[in-house]
């Protein structure tokens, strides 16, 4: 994967531009651009609608820098999607039907390979993060997170044979 062209130096430059554009007690920003009149001289509605932070983010150089970052991120995402597609499996990493590849990829993505994993909500359980209904409808019994790895893998294989990778988002 190609390293992103947006690095810490670029992010710092954008932050410096943003900070320099915000009037800071008549300091650096006054020398760089027009200062806002004192609060007492500005109408309340205008002040609320055009806070220094809001107006600082509307300056063309900052907008251009933010657009360049967004464009680079979109290009990186497209390149990554294209390389994933070339690896087979409809956008996933594994060739269609390669369950061992699918197993390694999916259990890493779902639970980092932890067969006792439980989601924060408790709704998804085991290395494959089964819902109870999917677990039971594909041959599982009891709690998926308490089942031995062989049983979890067997139920995942049954699910994979019936529905492909879609129950896991199709990423592998």
C-alpha positions in Angstrom: 0.0 0.0 0.0 1.3 3.4 -1.0 1.9 5.8 2.0 -0.4 8.7 2.2 0.9 12.0 1.0 -0.9 13.7 3.9 1.6 13.6 6.7 2.2 15.3 10.0 3.9 18.3 8.4 0.9 18.9 6.1 -1.5 18.6 9.0 0.6 21.0 11.1 0.7 23.5 8.2 -3.1 23.4 7.9 -3.4 23.9 11.7 -1.0 26.9 11.7 -3.0 28.5 8.8 -6.2 28.0 10.8 -4.8 29.4 14.0 -3.1 32.4 12.3 -6.5 33.2 10.7 -8.3 33.5 14.1 -8.0 36.9 15.7 -6.1 36.4 19.0 -6.5 39.5 21.1 -5.2 41.7 18.3 -1.9 39.8 18.0 -0.6 37.8 15.0 -3.9 37.7 13.2 -4.1 41.5 13.2 -0.8 41.7 11.3 -1.9 39.0 8.9 -5.5 40.0 8.1 -8.2 42.5 9.0 -9.2 42.4 12.7 -12.7 42.3 13.9 -14.1 45.3 15.7 -14.4 45.0 19.4 -17.4 43.0 20.6 -19.3 46.1 21.8 -19.1 47.6 18.2 -20.5 44.5 16.5 -24.2 43.6 16.3 -24.9 40.5 18.4 -26.5 38.6 15.5 -23.5 39.2 13.3 -21.1 38.1 16.0 -23.1 34.9 16.6 -23.2 34.1 12.9 -19.6 34.9 12.2 -17.5 33.7 15.1 -13.7 33.9 14.6 -13.4 30.1 14.3 -16.2 29.8 11.8 -14.8 32.6 9.6 -11.3 31.3 9.9 -12.4 28.1 8.3 -13.9 29.9 5.3 -10.6 31.4 4.1 -9.6 30.2 0.6 -6.1 28.9 1.5 -7.6 26.8 4.3 -10.5 25.6 2.1 -8.0 24.6 -0.6 -5.8 22.7 1.9 -8.8 20.9 3.3 -10.1 20.1 -0.2 -6.6 18.8 -1.1 -6.7 16.5 2.0 -10.2 15.2 1.1 -9.1 14.6 -2.5 -6.0 12.7 -1.4 -8.0 10.6 1.0 -10.6 9.8 -1.7 -7.7 8.8 -4.1 -6.1 6.6 -1.5 -9.5 4.9 -0.8 -10.0 4.3 -4.5 -6.5 2.9 -4.9 -7.1 0.6 -1.9 -10.4 -0.6 -3.2 -8.9 -1.3 -6.6 -6.1 -3.4 -5.1 -8.6 -5.2 -2.9 -10.7 -6.0 -5.9 -7.7 -7.4 -7.7 -7.1 -9.9 -4.9 -10.5 -11.6 -5.7 -13.7 -12.2 -3.8 -15.8 -9.3 -5.0 -13.8 -6.6 -3.3 -12.6 -8.8 -0.4 -9.2 -10.1 0.2 -9.9 -13.8 -0.5 -10.7 -15.7 -3.7 -14.3 -16.8 -3.8 -14.7 -20.2 -2.0 -11.3 -20.0 -0.2 -12.7 -20.5 3.3 -9.3 -20.7 5.1 -8.3 -17.3 3.8 -11.8 -16.0 4.6 -11.6 -17.5 8.1 -8.2 -15.9 8.9 -9.3 -12.5 7.5 -12.8 -12.4 9.1 -11.9 -13.6 12.6 -9.0 -11.0 12.6 -11.4 -8.2 11.6 -14.3 -9.3 13.8 -12.5 -10.2 17.1 -8.7 -10.2 16.5 -9.0 -14.0 16.6 -10.5 -14.2 20.1 -13.0 -17.0 20.2 -14.4 -15.8 23.5 -15.0 -12.2 22.3 -18.2 -10.4 23.1 -19.3 -7.1 21.5 -19.8 -4.1 23.7 -23.6 -4.5 23.4 -23.4 -8.2 24.0 -25.3 -8.9 20.9 -22.4 -10.4 18.9 -20.4 -13.2 20.3 -17.4 -15.4 19.6 -14.5 -15.0 17.1 -17.0 -14.6 14.2 -19.3 -12.2 16.2 -22.4 -14.3 15.6 -25.8 -13.0 16.6 -27.7 -15.6 18.6 -30.2 -16.1 15.8 -27.6 -16.6 13.1 -25.7 -18.9 15.4 -28.7 -21.1 16.0 -30.1 -21.0 12.4 -26.7 -22.4 11.2 -26.3 -25.3 13.6 -24.9 -23.7 16.8 -26.2 -24.4 20.3 -25.7 -22.4 23.5 -23.6 -19.3 23.7 -21.3 -18.7 20.7 -18.6 -17.1 22.8 -18.5 -20.2 25.1 -18.4 -22.7 22.2 -15.0 -24.3 21.3 -13.2 -22.9 18.2 -14.0 -25.9 16.1 -17.8 -25.4 16.6 -17.6 -21.7 15.9 -15.7 -22.4 12.7 -18.2 -25.2 11.7 -21.1 -22.8 12.2 -19.3 -20.1 10.3 -18.6 -22.5 7.4 -22.3 -23.4 7.3 -23.2 -19.7 7.2 -20.6 -19.0 4.6 -21.9 -21.9 2.4 -25.4 -20.6 2.7 -24.9 -16.8 2.5 -21.3 -16.1 1.4 -19.4 -13.3 3.1 -22.3 -10.9 3.3 -23.2 -11.6 7.0 -19.7 -10.3 7.8 -19.9 -7.3 5.5 -18.1 -8.8 2.5 -14.7 -7.3 3.4 -12.7 -10.5 3.2 
